[in-house]
Amino acid sequence: MAKELAKSYSPKDFEDRIYKYWMDGNCFRAEVDSKKKPYTIVIPPPNITGQLHMGHALDETLQDILIRYKRMSGYSALWLPGTDHAAIATEAKIVEDMKKDGVTKEDLGRDGFMKRAWAWKEKFGGRIVEQLKKLGSSCDWSRERFTMDEGCSKAVKEVFVKYYEKGLIYRGERIINWCPHCKTSLSDAEVEYEDQAGHFWHLRYKVKDSDEYLELATTRPETLLGDTAVAVNPNDERYKHLVGKTLILPLVHREIPVVADDYVEMEFGTGVVKITPAHDPNDFEVGQRHNLPVINVMTDDAKITEDYPKYAGMDRFEARKAIVADLEAEGALVKIEDYSHNVGTCYRCGTTVEPKVSTQWFVKMKPLAGPAIDAVKNGKTKFVPERFDKIYFHWLDNIRDWCISRQIWWGHQIPAFYCDDCGEMVVTKEDKAVCPKCGKEMRQDPDTLDTWFSSALWPFSTLGWPDNTEDLKYFYPTNTLVTGYDIIFFWVIRMMFSGLENMGEVPFDTVLIHGLVRDEQGRKMSKSLGNGIDPLEVIDQYGADALRFMLANGNSPGNDMRYSDDKVKAARNFANKLWNASRFIMMNLPENFEIKGLPDELTLEDKWVVSKFNTLAKEVNENLEKFELGVSAAKIYDFIWDVYCDWYIELTKPRIAEGGKTAETAQAVLVWVMQGMLKLLHPFMPYITEEIWQVLTNESGSIMLSSFPVFEEKYSFVKEEEDFTKIIDAIKAVRARRTEMNVPPSVKAKIFIETQNKELFESCGIFFEKMASASEIEVADEYKIEDAVTAVTDSARLFIPLDQLVDKEKEIARLEKEKAKVQKDIDFLSGKLNNQGFLAKAPEKLIEAEKAKLAKAEEKMAKIMQSMSAMK
């Protein structure tokens, strides 16, 4: 480590070096220790396809703050890292990569493809881990996991077989969400809805052997090919006579029945609904109730099947146009109406999802949802902020069975085997199976499991389950899950029911929800807008500490925040201020200085800063415990910038210059408070605090292994803190009055202080001379001074003879001249903005700029009037 601090703060020079120091020293390692309480966070595993984005940066920063805080507070703090195999996204990347070589999945076969996929994972999968390290993440990398590693895969098989044997997993034909681009099923949580402009096509179906027609409307006319009934409400008097009758399906001319079902809303549209059980979830339910045939009219890539030669091979949207034209030609199209509606899209590729009947594997959700609901209602797990439990309950109360099979190769292959000879099926944890009925080797189900199936087991599979490991016994249940509100339904819910079902305990006691990091205009960062900010570029420019502090300082649980380059610069300036303060202290310490803690005898200002720091330690701890990380960061910032740098360091300069015992005490207090500040700040800005700590303390141990400051009664000097606050308030009041009158600090003037605290103010004369440009002070119970500037606080009135500050006549003349100039600007700008012609023609941007100029001029005028008033 460095022997002394560099002249200027340059994070590039030491951040990588410090991270290596932490890694070499095994500082992030958490041990099973019966003498310590465990504190565990499992990382939301980033996808192996991922690149660090600002959402990751926020998520990891918040987790790292908590884990460093708990580690320093005496816990055995485990932050367990790992990555997710991200089935659909990763397979898509690999297939895209293979295209460059002119190779397809089918060319390689499953085994060949999996070899290539693992090679891709080895090459690119660790990239995001290295990026997390740049941010300063103090994960226990010795325990790093991957959702498809041997242990996690063992856990997946264990759970699948257990659920199957309990009747919680079944295989059946159901309507599912199908992505024609990814060519796989999706769970309900993987479908994102967006408002799309569409149409209602009003069609008429002829009643067989009658001149009567039934009119209905659809947003998807291409599915008409698969209609197997038309439904009306049983209580609808308009259509009671038609229930049980037969209709002739347009274009196809298939005969279909009219059925009565409560699903149909009489008031919506014509009260008549076409029923396509193969391509609509509600129609599928109606079809089951009425034993209707299920006719699939689309291929896996959403093209019309060969059963309809005229449209065969057409994409669904191309077929829609052709079918609408043919309906019109046949006289079956009544009208077309514009209609905006919610359309489901694939969360990975954005393709419009196609509801489709398919044989898939499902998890029965109702038996699992109940205990997960109760756990939050009973307070075993709480959401921070609490309002987010509404999203949790909404999803669980309305949950449908979870489709867990995916038609891709990268992932956990479903542990079910089929006998092609006799049709027998077995589910087993073994890699191979022989038919128990006929003895033939069985074929494994080609489908893989939904990525979220393995992610759901993350809090316990990563600790060694199903084996009852020491880690599992000690670190489970985990403590805090930190995640964005956008994956409560994807991940949080599934971890909750999985933990309760398999471990008998909730997986974590607190779910800390954060919002999105938006751009400066409040827009969501996205590729399409091109407004994404690369955290690695920010780190390269300003350092990881500045980025981390900006993200933490602006954070409030559950709320979105805006990224701002200016805020990062402000955080870097804060780091720079701390760096310079540290350098000042070290440059003024004698060669033989030893850190021995606080001296027994402290001055008033020493007790003030120590007591203020003691209160700060209390407030930071309280706010971190409440997950108000932003409040903690702001309080540390204010103390370091204002109390320590702007006040205490300045207050000690005369003492250090004087030398002797008083200087030694000041130096000891400066170092003691600096050490404490570095510790409080460390979870937020780990790199700079470690660098300063190593040089300041000359200790071999890392700051992260030191004790986090807490409130101690012996450092609470309430009376002294109150007294010295009176002095500071008085100095601030004098400074404010001098600023109003544009008096430079170089102009010294006597200050008369009227107060009931004579002894206190008299003992602090040096501070008024140093900090308030006083030539001298005089203190009395009462003063009557003519022609003096007055400053008032709750404990004193301060008088400064006016003639000692300015030449009154000259200053009034100068202010009058300035006032006339500013009034001219105000009149000109007001006239412009009251001119209707200007307002009608000028661009909005120009009008706003002129308004800003006017506001600035009015603000300047107010200050001039204030200064003139002070002269009276």
Beta strands, then each sheet from edge to edge (+ up, - down):
strand 1: 38-42
strand 2: 76-80
strand 3: 82-83
strand 4: 145-146
strand 5: 169-179
strand 6: 184-186
strand 7: 191-207
strand 8: 213-218
strand 9: 229-232
strand 10: 246-248
strand 11: 255-260
strand 12: 272-275
strand 13: 333-346
strand 14: 354-363
strand 15: 382-384
strand 16: 402-403
strand 17: 405-406
strand 18: 416-418
strand 19: 425-427
strand 20: 443-444
strand 21: 448-449
strand 22: 478-484
strand 23: 508-514
strand 24: 517-518
strand 25: 561-562
strand 26: 749-754
strand 27: 774-780
strand 28: 788-792
strand 29: 797-801
sheet 1: 1+ 2+
sheet 2: 3+ 4+
sheet 3: 6+ 5- 14+ 16-
sheet 4: 8+ 7- 10+ 11- 9- 12+
sheet 5: 8+ 7- 13+
sheet 6: 15+ 23+ 22+
sheet 7: 17+ 21-
sheet 8: 19+ 18- 20+
sheet 9: 24+ 25+
sheet 10: 27+ 26+ 29- 28+
end
